[in-house]
Structure formats: structure tokens, C-alpha cells
Amino acid sequence: MPLANILWVDDEIESLQSQKLFLEQKGYAVTTLTNGFDAIEFVKNEQVDVVLM
């Protein structure tokens, strides 16, 4: 079970891969999306502890 479920919303996800991998290695579950519309739909169906924008 992850420490927390993190949703990371950024239009330049490729540049954040190292941070995503770091957080996953520390025990967090990280989902990345590229826009706010997708993020709104995601949180309607999934529990998220932290949103990074």
C-alpha cells in the first residue's frame, strides 16, 4: 500500500520523470496527467491525497 496517492498535473510531464521516479522509490503512488480537464475526471473516480500542479 502506498504512503499516499499523488496526482501530478503538468503540461510538461516528460521533464518531471526524475521527480516521479524519486517519489515512487520512496513509496508513493504517482499518477501524471497533462491537463486540468483530465485531472477533474480522474478525481471523480479515484481517491487522491495530494495534487501537484
C-alpha positions as a Markdown table, in Angstrom:
| # | Residue | x | y | z |
|---|---|---|---|---|
| 1 | Met | 0.0 | 0.0 | 0.0 |
| 2 | Pro | 1.5 | 3.4 | -1.0 |
| 3 | Leu | 2.2 | 6.1 | 1.6 |
| 4 | Ala | 0.0 | 8.5 | -0.4 |
| 5 | Asn | -1.7 | 8.8 | -3.8 |
| 6 | Ile | -0.3 | 11.8 | -5.6 |
| 7 | Leu | -1.8 | 13.3 | -8.7 |
| 8 | Trp | 0.7 | 15.4 | -10.7 |
| 9 | Val | -0.8 | 17.7 | -13.3 |
| 10 | Asp | 1.7 | 19.4 | -15.7 |
| 11 | Asp | 1.8 | 20.0 | -19.4 |
| 12 | Glu | 5.5 | 19.1 | -19.4 |
| 13 | Ile | 5.3 | 15.6 | -17.8 |
| 14 | Glu | 8.5 | 14.4 | -19.6 |
| 15 | Ser | 10.6 | 16.9 | -17.7 |
| 16 | Leu | 9.3 | 15.6 | -14.3 |
| 17 | Gln | 10.1 | 12.0 | -14.8 |
| 18 | Ser | 13.0 | 12.0 | -12.4 |
| 19 | Gln | 10.9 | 13.5 | -9.6 |
| 20 | Lys | 8.1 | 11.0 | -10.3 |
| 21 | Leu | 10.6 | 8.1 | -10.1 |
| 22 | Phe | 12.1 | 9.5 | -6.9 |
| 23 | Leu | 8.6 | 9.7 | -5.2 |
| 24 | Glu | 7.7 | 6.2 | -6.4 |
| 25 | Gln | 11.0 | 4.8 | -4.9 |
| 26 | Lys | 10.1 | 6.4 | -1.6 |
| 27 | Gly | 6.8 | 4.5 | -1.6 |
| 28 | Tyr | 4.3 | 7.0 | -3.1 |
| 29 | Ala | 1.9 | 6.2 | -5.9 |
| 30 | Val | 2.2 | 8.9 | -8.6 |
| 31 | Thr | -0.3 | 9.5 | -11.4 |
| 32 | Thr | 0.7 | 12.1 | -14.0 |
| 33 | Leu | -1.7 | 13.9 | -16.3 |
| 34 | Thr | -1.2 | 16.8 | -18.7 |
| 35 | Asn | -4.2 | 19.0 | -18.3 |
| 36 | Gly | -6.8 | 20.1 | -15.8 |
| 37 | Phe | -9.8 | 18.6 | -17.6 |
| 38 | Asp | -8.3 | 15.1 | -17.3 |
| 39 | Ala | -7.5 | 15.8 | -13.7 |
| 40 | Ile | -11.1 | 16.7 | -12.8 |
| 41 | Glu | -12.3 | 13.5 | -14.5 |
| 42 | Phe | -9.6 | 11.5 | -12.7 |
| 43 | Val | -10.5 | 12.7 | -9.2 |
| 44 | Lys | -14.2 | 12.0 | -9.8 |
| 45 | Asn | -13.3 | 8.2 | -9.8 |
| 46 | Glu | -10.1 | 7.9 | -7.8 |
| 47 | Gln | -9.0 | 8.9 | -4.3 |
| 48 | Val | -6.1 | 11.3 | -4.3 |
| 49 | Asp | -4.2 | 12.5 | -1.2 |
| 50 | Val | -2.2 | 15.3 | -2.8 |
| 51 | Val | -2.4 | 17.2 | -6.1 |
| 52 | Leu | 0.7 | 18.9 | -7.5 |
| 53 | Met | 0.1 | 21.4 | -10.3 |
